[in-house]
Amino acid sequence: MAEIDLTFDETRLQRLLHGAVVASPKSAVFEIRGAGSLDCLQGLLTTDLVKPGPGSVVYGALLTPKGMIVSDAWILRRRDTITLVLPIEGRSPALEVFQRTLPPRLAQLEDRTGTVGVACLLGDQSLPVLLNTDLHAPDIVGRVREPEDGTGVCVARVSGSYFHALLLADVEQLSQAVGKISRADGEIGDQSDLDAARILAGWPALGAEIDGRTLPQEVRFDQIGGVSYTKGCYVGQETVARVHFRGHPNRELRGLRWDQPTPLGDRTIMAGEKEVGTVRSTLALSDRRLGLAPIRREVALGDLVMAGGVPATVVPLPFEGLVEDAVS
């Protein structure tokens, strides 16, 4: 599992929260087309692709038959294809699932990783900056806008995420789009900006908070819109439904707050003499450190634990109020 530790000063934090930052994550991109592509993916993904309709963008995941997350993904219903954007760590396991389950006569898969670029817009000035370009953002969230001729930059405004817009295009065209955003008073960021925004939003990442034994409910999929309980059957659905309707996960993704940005000695979280979790991602600010950790459910919000050998308080996600206090 990856361990992510970042440090942001107040200037960089303010830029991330209240500016417009464009950053390109390392992503896998799959395009699936064919008469049965929608039905096939509806039976594979945790989210409902049918109800939002054409031109929608939603978040979900591929699961194993036992309900464990293979990879999370953003799914765009475009004009003649369904495009999936996954973390690069999910490329190989997702490709194996698609090659095994998608019937070629109904749903043809094309791996566009490396030829299609991806960029995310962060910060509450993202939309105003985007509107100062010719990139044609959708009018409402949850929708995708494509150029009429089918080429150029596809722009999706996402709902409830740690970023505000997702841009897709051939690598060269995407580079030109990033340049337009920069000239419209946006700033070019990097993976650390994406990770910091994700931590502040309490959003899990494959390879950090999500591993091969993670259930969707353990990493806030109920809260971030990543799972549907009304769409019908999909791979892994039985386990997900059973946890939701008849029980609860044994661990949950929680926030941690250290009152100083003290370096951690290790990643272990202790409640008294009992190990209850592991610190996965942290963000050190000028006066505190914030972190994400899957923690045993019996540990309550407000409890004091030893995390990495340093006292920390278990807090709810996302971190919105704590962050605004830090920069005010």
Secondary structure, DSSP 8 states (H G I E B T S, - for coil): ---EEEE--HHHHHHHHHS-EEE---EEEEEEESTTHHHHHHTTBSS-SSTT-TTBEEEEEEE-TTS-EEEEEEEEE-SS-EEEEEEGGGHHHHHHHHHHH--TTT-EEEE-BTTEEEEEEESTTHHHHHHTTTS---SSTTEEE--TTS-S-EEEE-SSSSSSEEEEEEHHHHHHHHHHHHHTT-EE--HHHHHHHHHHHT---BTTTB-TT--GGGGTTTTTT---SSS---TTHHHHHHHHHH---SEEEEEEEESS----S-SEEEETTEEEEE--EEEE-SS-EEEEEEEETTS-TT-EEEETTEEEEEE-SS-HHHHHHHH-
